[in-house]
Amino acid sequence: MISVSRLNGSPMWLNALMIETVEETPDTYVTLITGKRIIVLEKAAEVIAMVKEYYSEIGIHAATIKVQQTEELS
């Protein structure tokens, strides 16, 4: 889970695995795989960095790199 802030400043925890897209137009919209869109105070780059850190913590990033390397060898 990653911690983000709603527009009113209240904290909210998002399941990083459910995030489909993050866009900044100029507000930052996080779209979940369910189709729900959430506006957050953090910039898109901050949200993306938190997601990458979360993936690294749970080992998904390393697994993704290993799969890519295996596919490149085929």
N, CA, C and O atoms as a DFTB+ gen file, in Angstrom:
296 C
 N C O
     1  1       0.850      -1.178       0.000
     2  2       0.000       0.000       0.000
     3  2       0.891       1.236       0.000
     4  3       1.981       1.234       0.572
     5  1       0.407       2.287      -0.651
     6  2       1.123       3.554      -0.634
     7  2       0.210       4.616      -0.027
     8  3      -1.013       4.548      -0.153
     9  1       0.814       5.582       0.625
    10  2       0.056       6.641       1.278
    11  2       0.010       7.869       0.374
    12  3       1.048       8.377      -0.053
    13  1      -1.202       8.341       0.087
    14  2      -1.406       9.556      -0.698
    15  2      -2.385      10.451       0.058
    16  3      -2.990      10.032       1.045
    17  1      -2.531      11.678      -0.413
    18  2      -3.436      12.626       0.241
    19  2      -4.574      13.007      -0.692
    20  3      -4.355      13.319      -1.862
    21  1      -5.772      12.979      -0.172
    22  2      -6.936      13.465      -0.936
    23  2      -6.824      14.978      -1.086
    24  3      -5.972      15.603      -0.454
    25  1      -7.663      15.559      -1.903
    26  2      -7.628      17.017      -2.109
    27  2      -7.859      17.798      -0.823
    28  3      -7.343      18.906      -0.673
    29  1      -8.622      17.240       0.101
    30  2      -8.882      17.944       1.363
    31  2      -7.755      17.737       2.377
    32  3      -7.834      18.227       3.504
    33  1      -6.702      17.010       1.975
    34  2      -5.550      16.802       2.833
    35  2      -5.604      15.546       3.679
    36  3      -4.613      15.201       4.323
    37  1      -6.724      14.856       3.695
    38  2      -6.816      13.642       4.512
    39  2      -6.017      12.511       3.864
    40  3      -6.017      12.362       2.642
    41  1      -5.334      11.715       4.695
    42  2      -4.521      10.622       4.148
    43  2      -5.385       9.478       3.638
    44  3      -6.500       9.254       4.110
    45  1      -4.843       8.769       2.671
    46  2      -5.547       7.637       2.066
    47  2      -4.494       6.614       1.661
    48  3      -3.420       6.979       1.183
    49  1      -4.793       5.361       1.846
    50  2      -3.876       4.295       1.453
    51  2      -4.421       3.602       0.211
    52  3      -5.577       3.181       0.172
    53  1      -3.561       3.493      -0.807
    54  2      -3.948       2.835      -2.056
    55  2      -3.159       1.548      -2.235
    56  3      -1.974       1.478      -1.907
    57  1      -3.823       0.548      -2.754
    58  2      -3.133      -0.691      -3.112
    59  2      -2.390      -0.423      -4.423
    60  3      -3.014      -0.255      -5.471
    61  1      -1.060      -0.383      -4.360
    62  2      -0.252      -0.056      -5.532
    63  2      -0.440      -1.055      -6.670
    64  3      -0.247      -0.711      -7.836
    65  1      -0.809      -2.272      -6.343
    66  2      -1.019      -3.285      -7.383
    67  2      -2.289      -3.032      -8.191
    68  3      -2.465      -3.594      -9.272
    69  1      -3.164      -2.193      -7.669
    70  2      -4.429      -1.889      -8.354
    71  2      -4.337      -0.654      -9.249
    72  3      -5.300      -0.328      -9.943
    73  1      -3.195       0.036      -9.246
    74  2      -3.052       1.266     -10.030
    75  2      -2.781       0.929     -11.488
    76  3      -1.854       0.185     -11.807
    77  1      -3.606       1.488     -12.368
    78  2      -3.434       1.267     -13.803
    79  2      -2.669       2.430     -14.435
    80  3      -1.709       2.218     -15.175
    81  1      -3.100       3.666     -14.138
    82  2      -2.415       4.828     -14.703
    83  2      -2.333       5.942     -13.675
    84  3      -3.128       6.015     -12.737
    85  1      -1.340       6.816     -13.881
    86  2      -1.184       8.029     -13.092
    87  2      -0.966       9.149     -14.095
    88  3      -0.072       9.069     -14.937
    89  1      -1.785      10.198     -14.008
    90  2      -1.628      11.311     -14.938
    91  2      -1.759      12.640     -14.204
    92  3      -2.440      12.743     -13.184
    93  1      -1.101      13.640     -14.742
    94  2      -1.093      14.963     -14.129
    95  2      -1.614      15.955     -15.169
    96  3      -0.963      16.195     -16.186
    97  1      -2.796      16.531     -14.909
    98  2      -3.431      17.381     -15.927
    99  2      -4.207      18.568     -15.379
   100  3      -5.390      18.571     -15.719
   101  1      -3.835      19.517     -14.654
   102  2      -2.665      19.619     -13.790
   103  2      -2.843      18.866     -12.478
   104  3      -1.853      18.584     -11.802
   105  1      -4.092      18.527     -12.091
   106  2      -4.272      17.695     -10.896
   107  2      -3.765      16.290     -11.188
   108  3      -3.735      15.860     -12.342
   109  1      -3.373      15.590     -10.159
   110  2      -2.890      14.225     -10.336
   111  2      -4.049      13.252     -10.165
   112  3      -4.670      13.181      -9.105
   113  1      -4.324      12.511     -11.220
   114  2      -5.377      11.497     -11.225
   115  2      -4.741      10.120     -11.181
   116  3      -3.843       9.816     -11.966
   117  1      -5.206       9.293     -10.263
   118  2      -4.781       7.898     -10.196
   119  2      -5.981       7.068     -10.632
   120  3      -7.048       7.136     -10.021
   121  1      -5.799       6.284     -11.695
   122  2      -6.868       5.418     -12.174
   123  2      -6.554       3.992     -11.759
   124  3      -5.465       3.480     -12.020
   125  1      -7.521       3.359     -11.109
   126  2      -7.355       1.974     -10.666
   127  2      -7.837       1.019     -11.747
   128  3      -8.553       1.428     -12.661
   129  1      -7.456      -0.231     -11.653
   130  2      -7.869      -1.203     -12.668
   131  2      -9.376      -1.437     -12.655
   132  3      -9.922      -2.022     -13.591
   133  1     -10.046      -0.987     -11.608
   134  2     -11.504      -1.095     -11.532
   135  2     -12.184       0.018     -12.327
   136  3     -13.395      -0.014     -12.546
   137  1     -11.383       1.015     -12.759
   138  2     -11.932       2.154     -13.486
   139  2     -12.153       3.375     -12.595
   140  3     -12.390       4.473     -13.098
   141  1     -12.078       3.194     -11.280
   142  2     -12.259       4.311     -10.354
   143  2     -11.085       5.268     -10.477
   144  3      -9.932       4.843     -10.551
   145  1     -11.391       6.593     -10.498
   146  2     -10.353       7.618     -10.582
   147  2     -10.324       8.408      -9.280
   148  3     -11.365       8.778      -8.737
   149  1      -9.118       8.658      -8.790
   150  2      -8.931       9.369      -7.535
   151  2      -8.005      10.548      -7.795
   152  3      -6.974      10.396      -8.450
   153  1      -8.366      11.717      -7.287
   154  2      -7.502      12.887      -7.395
   155  2      -6.697      12.988      -6.105
   156  3      -7.257      12.924      -5.010
   157  1      -5.373      13.148      -6.239
   158  2      -4.507      13.238      -5.068
   159  2      -3.660      14.507      -5.131
   160  3      -3.472      15.089      -6.199
   161  1      -3.151      14.928      -3.966
   162  2      -2.333      16.136      -3.889
   163  2      -0.916      15.929      -4.420
   164  3      -0.310      16.871      -4.931
   165  1      -0.382      14.717      -4.309
   166  2       0.982      14.442      -4.742
   167  2       1.111      14.590      -6.259
   168  3       0.153      14.375      -7.002
   169  1       2.299      14.956      -6.697
   170  2       2.598      15.024      -8.129
   171  2       2.708      13.604      -8.672
   172  3       2.974      12.664      -7.923
   173  1       2.500      13.454      -9.978
   174  2       2.553      12.132     -10.612
   175  2       3.891      11.453     -10.361
   176  3       3.930      10.255     -10.081
   177  1       4.985      12.195     -10.456
   178  2       6.317      11.613     -10.249
   179  2       6.465      11.050      -8.832
   180  3       7.124      10.030      -8.635
   181  1       5.855      11.709      -7.855
   182  2       5.908      11.221      -6.474
   183  2       5.149       9.900      -6.342
   184  3       5.633       8.959      -5.714
   185  1       3.963       9.838      -6.936
   186  2       3.152       8.619      -6.865
   187  2       3.884       7.471      -7.553
   188  3       3.920       6.354      -7.035
   189  1       4.461       7.742      -8.703
   190  2       5.189       6.708      -9.441
   191  2       6.390       6.216      -8.633
   192  3       6.665       5.016      -8.591
   193  1       7.102       7.141      -7.993
   194  2       8.249       6.756      -7.157
   195  2       7.805       5.870      -5.998
   196  3       8.482       4.898      -5.662
   197  1       6.657       6.205      -5.382
   198  2       6.145       5.384      -4.280
   199  2       5.767       3.991      -4.767
   200  3       6.010       3.003      -4.075
   201  1       5.172       3.909      -5.959
   202  2       4.787       2.610      -6.517
   203  2       6.036       1.783      -6.802
   204  3       6.082       0.595      -6.482
   205  1       7.049       2.408      -7.402
   206  2       8.296       1.693      -7.690
   207  2       8.949       1.191      -6.404
   208  3       9.438       0.062      -6.353
   209  1       8.956       2.022      -5.373
   210  2       9.532       1.624      -4.097
   211  2       8.764       0.446      -3.500
   212  3       9.362      -0.492      -2.973
   213  1       7.430       0.504      -3.589
   214  2       6.592      -0.580      -3.073
   215  2       6.893      -1.878      -3.829
   216  3       7.067      -2.932      -3.218
   217  1       6.951      -1.793      -5.160
   218  2       7.258      -2.974      -5.967
   219  2       8.609      -3.562      -5.573
   220  3       8.766      -4.779      -5.473
   221  1       9.575      -2.684      -5.353
   222  2      10.904      -3.133      -4.951
   223  2      10.859      -3.845      -3.603
   224  3      11.508      -4.874      -3.414
   225  1      10.088      -3.292      -2.667
   226  2       9.969      -3.881      -1.335
   227  2       9.374      -5.283      -1.363
   228  3       9.782      -6.149      -0.588
   229  1       8.422      -5.506      -2.244
   230  2       7.769      -6.818      -2.274
   231  2       8.381      -7.757      -3.318
   232  3       7.944      -8.899      -3.457
   233  1       9.387      -7.278      -4.048
   234  2      10.120      -8.132      -4.972
   235  2       9.566      -8.232      -6.368
   236  3      10.060      -9.035      -7.159
   237  1       8.561      -7.451      -6.706
   238  2       7.993      -7.519      -8.056
   239  2       8.962      -6.963      -9.088
   240  3       9.071      -7.500     -10.190
   241  1       9.663      -5.893      -8.740
   242  2      10.586      -5.269      -9.693
   243  2      11.659      -6.267     -10.130
   244  3      11.934      -6.403     -11.322
   245  1      12.257      -6.960      -9.175
   246  2      13.297      -7.946      -9.492
   247  2      12.728      -9.080     -10.343
   248  3      13.388      -9.546     -11.271
   249  1      11.525      -9.520     -10.039
   250  2      10.891     -10.593     -10.806
   251  2      10.623     -10.147     -12.236
   252  3      10.795     -10.932     -13.169
   253  1      10.206      -8.904     -12.421
   254  2       9.929      -8.370     -13.756
   255  2      11.199      -8.330     -14.585
   256  3      11.186      -8.700     -15.759
   257  1      12.292      -7.886     -13.989
   258  2      13.565      -7.823     -14.701
   259  2      14.008      -9.226     -15.108
   260  3      14.484      -9.421     -16.226
   261  1      13.858     -10.193     -14.224
   262  2      14.259     -11.569     -14.518
   263  2      13.438     -12.133     -15.680
   264  3      13.990     -12.815     -16.544
   265  1      12.142     -11.863     -15.715
   266  2      11.288     -12.338     -16.818
   267  2      11.712     -11.682     -18.116
   268  3      11.792     -12.353     -19.145
   269  1      11.986     -10.380     -18.094
   270  2      12.424      -9.677     -19.303
   271  2      13.738     -10.247     -19.826
   272  3      13.894     -10.433     -21.033
   273  1      14.690     -10.527     -18.924
   274  2      15.972     -11.096     -19.345
   275  2      15.781     -12.464     -19.946
   276  3      16.432     -12.801     -20.934
   277  1      14.894     -13.266     -19.367
   278  2      14.621     -14.607     -19.899
   279  2      13.995     -14.516     -21.273
   280  3      14.343     -15.297     -22.160
   281  1      13.072     -13.574     -21.474
   282  2      12.423     -13.396     -22.773
   283  2      13.413     -12.929     -23.819
   284  3      13.302     -13.322     -24.980
   285  1      14.376     -12.104     -23.447
   286  2      15.367     -11.605     -24.388
   287  2      16.296     -12.711     -24.856
   288  3      16.802     -12.664     -25.977
   289  1      16.529     -13.717     -23.999
   290  2      17.404     -14.829     -24.369
   291  2      16.734     -15.793     -25.322
   292  3      17.413     -16.534     -26.033
   293  1      15.414     -15.797     -25.350
   294  2      14.673     -16.745     -26.208
   295  2      14.730     -16.351     -27.659
   296  3      14.162     -17.037     -28.509
